[in-house]
Amino acid sequence: MFFRNTPIWLRIALLLALPTSLFAQQPIEPLQVAFLHENPVGEGGWTLSHEKSRAQIDEYFGELVQTSALDGVNPGVDAERVMTQLAREGKQLIFATSFGFLNPTRRVAPRFPDTIFEHASGYLTSTNVGTYQIRAYQGRYLSGVAAAMVSETGVLGYVGSFPIPEVIRGINAFVLGAQSVNPDIVIEMVWINSWSDAGKAREAAELLVFNGADVITHHTESSSAIQAADQAGVWSIGYQSDRSAAAPNKHLVSVVHNWFPFYRRDIQAVLDGEWQSHSTWIGVEEDASQLVSWGASVPPEVIDRVQQVKQQMIDEAPNPFVGPLYDTQGQLMLEEGIAMDDEALLSMEWFVKGVEGQLP
């Protein structure tokens, strides 16, 4: 009331007399973001790919975002305990980067409705839970093209971790890529039932070489399968991160994950107050699934062919799972001309024709 009846000259004088600190912009509290990893960063692979993107996030957002990471967190009770602690500490956005964190995320999220949870490779969403994944099967398909072009035996070897849809999807895409070059090619499979057992991965790779495979790839955290292939003098394809250092002689290429495009967009949505629950996949169109570090002895025509297929994938047909597709028993699984939708890809639990191996 006083200010309303005060002459304008007096209002200005009173305002100028106030301490300047009242007009200073209040510091912006950074968004608190936590990353939760199952395997140690030092093992490379999946965890390292997330950590590289986290470093890019720190650089991109600067003081707007403060990130932290915990690795070596076991799925189950341990993960649930850690996520609960992070939420209580005030973390506003938690990225659970392992498929094994699915159930812990599902249990913890309802107790902290003001915290946003993101689960990598998952399939269950809720009001404050989103899921995200890279269409790594696109890179797998492209690496299958390369593998078939350099293979002389017509046998490729694959070291698998666990028979979950993500892994099976990658195997099938690899086979389809190889069959686009050589319809008669086969893939020998060995499961080690571990993400990071280096000894088992090496033994599996050695067995595959013994059985005639002259290109070895893997879905494991360690580089031991790549090392074994290189020591045996056969080609290898790295996965999740650049494995070229492990195979100085016969590294064909590595299929790597680039999570930065997703993390940048997701964090920006939170900062803008526009985040909504989602199930997001990104792929070659955003350079999320990459082929890097072609070996020095790889024939140029192989690289050229893969680049052509990649561009066609971006421009015309990003989904390599198009019917007719048959399983290993000869049963028609996808009708001719039909592209498999994301729901079917997320629940894939069968091998395409050409895989020599059993699902446990």
N, C-alpha and C positions, 0 to 999 in steps of 0.2 A: 504494500500500500504506500509506504514511504517513497519507494523508487518511482511509483507511478505518478506521484504528485510533485516530484523533484524536477527542476529545470534541467534541460538537456546538458547545459554547460557544467552543472554541478554533478550530474551522473558521470560524465566523462572524467571529471577530476577525481571523483571517488574511485572509479575503476582503475585509473592510472596510479592511484595511491596504494592499491592492493599489492601484496607481495607477488613478484613475477612467478614464483614457484607454483602458484595456483593455476597458471596458464600453461605450465610445462606439460608436454605430452607424457602421459603415464607409460612406463615401459611395458611392452607387450610380452606376456608370458609365453614362452615357446610351447608348442604342442609336444606333449610327452609321448614318445613312440617306442615300443619295445619289440624286439625280435626274439623269438624262441626257436632254438634249433635242437634237433635230436642228436646229431653227430658233431664231433669236434670240427672246427673250421680247418684245422691243420690237415685233416684227411682229404681236403679238396672236395671236388664234386659238387653235389647239390647244395650243401651248406655254404661252400665258398662262393657259389654263384649268387646266393642271396646276400652274402656279406659284401661282395663287390658292388652290388646295386645299393646297399645301405650306404656305402661310402659316397656313391654318387648323389644320393639323397641329401646327405649332410652338406655336400658342396653346393648343391642346387638351391636348397632352401635356406641355408645359412642359419641365422639366429631365430628364424621362425619355427624351427623344428629342433628338438633334442632327441637323439636316438640312443638306444643302448641295446645290447645283445647278450643273450645267455646261450651257450652251447653245451652239448653233453647232457641234455635233459631227457630222461627216460620217459617214454609214453606211459600213460596210466596215472597212478597216484602221484608220482613225482611231478609230472606235468601239471596236474590239477592243482597241486600245492603251489607250484611256482607261478602259475597264472593268477591264482587267488592273491598271492602276495603282491604281484605286479599291479593288479587292479586296486588293491588297498593302498598302495604307495602313490596312486594318482596317475598311473599310466592311462592315457586317454585312447590310445590305439595300440592294439597288440596283434602282431603278426605271428601266427603259429605255423611254422613252415614245414611241418612233417605230417604225412598222412596219419601217422600214429597218434597225433594230437586231436583227432576227430572227436572222440568221446569225452576227453577232458574239456575241450572247448564247449561241447554241448552241455556239459554239467555246470561249468563255471559261468558262462555268459548270462543266464537268467538271473543270477544273483547280483550282477553288476550292470543294470540296464543303461547306465550312463557311459559305460565303456564300450568301445567298438572293437570287435574281434574279427580278424580275417584269417581264414584257414586255407592254406595252400593245398591244392590237389583234393580238397574235400568235395562233398556233395550235399551237405545239410546246411541250410540257411535259416535264419530267424530275424527278428526285428533288429537286433544289434550284432548279427553275425553274417558276414559275407564270405564267399569262397572265390578263389582265383587259381588259375592254371595257365601254363604256356602250352600252346599246341605243339608240343615237342615232337609229336608224331609226324609233323611236316618235315622237320629236320631229319628225322629217322628215315622217312621215305626218300629224301634226297641222298642221304648217305647210302641207302640200299642201291640206288642207281650207280653210285660210284663203286660200291663193293662188287657188284656184278660185272662192271666193266674191267676191273683188274683181276678178278678171280680166274684162275686157270683150271681149277678142279671142279668148279660148279657147286662147291660146298662152302657155306659160310657158317661161322660159329658164333654163338650168342651165350654169354654168361648172364643168367638172370638172378635177381635177388629174391623177391617174393611174388607169387602169382596173383597180384592185385590188378585191377583194370588198367591202371596207369602203365604198368610194366607190360602187360599183355598187348595193350594198344600200340606201344612202341615196337614190340616184336613184329606184330602184324603189319605195321606200316613199313618197317624195314624189309619184310618179305615182299610186299607189294611193289616197293620201289625196285628191288632186285629183279622181280619177275617182269617188270616193264622192259627190262633189257634182255633177260634170259628166262623165258617162261618155264624152263626145266630146272632152274636152280633150286636148291634145297637149303634149309637152315637147320643145323644141329643145335639143340638146346641143352643146357645144363643149369639146373637150379642149385643155388647154394644156401637159400633160406637165411640170408643175412644181407644187410646193406653194406657192411664194412669189414667182413672177415677176409683179410688180404690173403691168408694162406689158402682158404677154400677157393677164392677167385683165381688164384694162380693155378691151382691143381685143375680147376675146371677148364681153364684156357689150354693147359698142356694136353688134357684129354681130348679137347676139340681138335687141336692140331694133329694129334695122333690119329684121329678118325678122318682126317683128310681136309679139314677146313683150312683155307688159305687166306681168309680174312676173319679177324676176331673183333667183336664188339662186346659191350657189357652194359649192365644197368646196376652199377655198384659204386660205392663212394671211393674206394681205393683205385690206384692205377696198376695194381699188380697183374691184372689180366693183360693189360697193354704191354707191360714189361715182359711178361712171359711170351707173348706173341712176337715181340721184337727180337728177343733172344733166340726164338725158333726160326727167325727169318721169314715170317709171314706178315702180311699187312694187318694193321689194326686201326680201329675207329674209336676215338675217345668219346666220352659222354659227360654231360653236365658242365664241365669246365675244360679248358684247354689241356690236353694230355700229351702234347707233342714232346715235352721234355722227357717223358717216360719211354718214348720210342724214337730215339734219334735216327734210326736207320729205315724203318718201314712204317712210319706214321702216315696214314692215308689222309685223315681229316678228323676234326673233333666237332661234335654237335654240342653246342653250349647254350645255356639259358641266359637270357638278358631280361631280368625282372624290372629294370629301371622304368620302362614306359608305364607299367602298371602302378608301381609304387608312387611315381610322380603324380599320376592322375588321381589315385586314391587319396593320397595325403592332401592334395589340393582341394579335393571335394570336402574333406573334413575341415580344413581351414576356412573354406567358404561357407560352411554350414549346410552343404548340399548333399552330404553322404546319405545313401540309401542302401539297404541290403541288396545284394546282387550275387550272381554267379557269372564271373567274368573269365573269358578265355582270350588270350592274345597270341598272335602267331607271326608268320613271316612278313605280313603286311606292316607290322610295327617293328620289325627286326628283332623280335623277341626270341625266335628260334634261329640260331646262327650256325653256319659252318665256317670254322676258322682253322688257320695253320695247316694249309695243304702241304703235304710233304714235298721236299725238293725233287724227288724222283717220280712224282705222280705225273703221268702223261698229260699234256695240255688239253688233249681232246676230252679227257675225263672231266676236268674242271669246266671246260666250255659247255659240255652236255648238261652238267648239273646246274650251271647258271641259267641255261635256257629253260630247263624244267622248273627251276625256282621262279623265273619270271612268268612262266605260264601259270604257275600256281597262284601267284599274286594277281595276275590279270584275269584269269579265267576260271580256274578250278582249284580253290584252296583245300578242298576235301578229297584226299586220295581214296577214301573208302566209298567207292561207287560200285554197285552191282553190275554183273552177277558176282557174288562172292560165295565161295564154298568153304566149309570147314574141313578138317583133316579126314573126316569120315565120308566126305563127298556130299554132305547135306547142304542144300541151298539155304544160305543164311540171309542173303540180300538180293532182291529181285533186280534184274537188268535195268540199268538206267537210274536206279534209285540211290540217292546219296544218304549215307547214314547220318542221323541227327545226333545232337550232342547227348541226349539222354541215353541212346544206345552206346555211344562211345564211352560214356562215363561208367556204364555197367558191363563193358565187354569182358566176357569170361570164356572165350573160345578162340582157338587158333585157326587162321586161314590155311587153306591147302598149301602145302610146301614146307610146313614146320615139322621137323622130325623130333618130336619130344612130347612128353605128357604133361598135362596140368595136374599138379598134386591134388 
